[in-house]
Amino acid sequence: MSDEADKAKEVEELHLAAARLRRKPTLIPVGRCYNCDEEVDKGLFCGADCRDDYHRRAVHAYRMGD
């Protein structure tokens, strides 16, 4: 049961972090993925995996107070 609760809490934290990022648009398109530094034609990330990884790390940094 705790596994489900842990997953639900993680999902909630990801949504909260995404909401914070939407409120404060600090990332601007620079032609490279903010996660892996690969060239991109448009947007901030080269794909969904990099976007999700970036947001997971943002949540971790938020938890740690960075």
CYANA upper distance limits for C-alpha pairs under 8 A (distance plus 0.5 A):
  1 MET  CA      5 ALA  CA      7.03
  2 SER  CA      6 ASP  CA      6.41
  3 ASP  CA      7 LYS  CA      6.66
  4 GLU  CA      8 ALA  CA      6.61
  5 ALA  CA      9 LYS  CA      6.61
  6 ASP  CA     10 GLU  CA      6.69
  7 LYS  CA     11 VAL  CA      6.69
  8 ALA  CA     12 GLU  CA      6.64
  9 LYS  CA     13 GLU  CA      6.65
 10 GLU  CA     14 LEU  CA      6.71
 11 VAL  CA     15 HIS  CA      6.78
 12 GLU  CA     16 LEU  CA      6.72
 13 GLU  CA     17 ALA  CA      6.57
 13 GLU  CA     59 VAL  CA      7.24
 14 LEU  CA     18 ALA  CA      6.61
 14 LEU  CA     55 HIS  CA      7.36
 14 LEU  CA     56 ARG  CA      7.17
 14 LEU  CA     59 VAL  CA      6.88
 15 HIS  CA     19 ALA  CA      6.64
 16 LEU  CA     20 ARG  CA      6.76
 17 ALA  CA     21 LEU  CA      6.77
 17 ALA  CA     55 HIS  CA      7.64
 17 ALA  CA     58 ALA  CA      7.56
 17 ALA  CA     59 VAL  CA      6.36
 18 ALA  CA     22 ARG  CA      6.72
 18 ALA  CA     55 HIS  CA      7.53
 19 ALA  CA     23 ARG  CA      6.80
 20 ARG  CA     24 LYS  CA      6.84
 21 LEU  CA     25 PRO  CA      6.45
 21 LEU  CA     26 THR  CA      7.89
 27 LEU  CA     44 LEU  CA      7.98
 28 ILE  CA     44 LEU  CA      7.53
 29 PRO  CA     42 LYS  CA      7.45
 29 PRO  CA     43 GLY  CA      6.10
 29 PRO  CA     44 LEU  CA      5.71
 30 VAL  CA     44 LEU  CA      7.81
 31 GLY  CA     39 GLU  CA      6.28
 31 GLY  CA     40 VAL  CA      5.63
 31 GLY  CA     41 ASP  CA      6.57
 31 GLY  CA     42 LYS  CA      7.13
 31 GLY  CA     43 GLY  CA      8.17
 31 GLY  CA     44 LEU  CA      8.04
 32 ARG  CA     37 ASP  CA      5.68
 32 ARG  CA     38 GLU  CA      5.84
 32 ARG  CA     39 GLU  CA      4.82
 32 ARG  CA     40 VAL  CA      5.62
 32 ARG  CA     44 LEU  CA      7.44
 32 ARG  CA     45 PHE  CA      7.67
 32 ARG  CA     46 CYS  CA      8.26
 33 CYS  CA     37 ASP  CA      5.08
 33 CYS  CA     38 GLU  CA      5.69
 33 CYS  CA     39 GLU  CA      6.74
 33 CYS  CA     40 VAL  CA      6.71
 33 CYS  CA     44 LEU  CA      6.00
 33 CYS  CA     45 PHE  CA      4.71
 33 CYS  CA     46 CYS  CA      5.91
 33 CYS  CA     50 CYS  CA      8.31
 34 TYR  CA     44 LEU  CA      6.57
 34 TYR  CA     45 PHE  CA      6.35
 34 TYR  CA     54 TYR  CA      8.06
 35 ASN  CA     45 PHE  CA      7.27
 35 ASN  CA     50 CYS  CA      6.12
 35 ASN  CA     51 ARG  CA      7.60
 35 ASN  CA     53 ASP  CA      7.86
 35 ASN  CA     54 TYR  CA      6.22
 36 CYS  CA     50 CYS  CA      7.51
 38 GLU  CA     46 CYS  CA      7.29
 39 GLU  CA     46 CYS  CA      7.94
 40 VAL  CA     44 LEU  CA      8.11
 40 VAL  CA     45 PHE  CA      7.54
 40 VAL  CA     46 CYS  CA      6.26
 45 PHE  CA     50 CYS  CA      6.65
 45 PHE  CA     51 ARG  CA      6.19
 46 CYS  CA     50 CYS  CA      7.08
 46 CYS  CA     51 ARG  CA      8.23
 47 GLY  CA     51 ARG  CA      6.81
 48 ALA  CA     52 ASP  CA      6.49
 49 ASP  CA     53 ASP  CA      6.59
 50 CYS  CA     54 TYR  CA      6.54
 51 ARG  CA     55 HIS  CA      6.77
 52 ASP  CA     56 ARG  CA      6.62
 53 ASP  CA     57 ARG  CA      6.78
 54 TYR  CA     58 ALA  CA      6.71
 55 HIS  CA     59 VAL  CA      6.73
 56 ARG  CA     60 HIS  CA      6.81
 57 ARG  CA     61 ALA  CA      6.58
 58 ALA  CA     62 TYR  CA      6.61
 59 VAL  CA     63 ARG  CA      6.71
 60 HIS  CA     64 MET  CA      6.73
 61 ALA  CA     65 GLY  CA      6.61
 61 ALA  CA     66 ASP  CA      5.60
 62 TYR  CA     66 ASP  CA      6.32
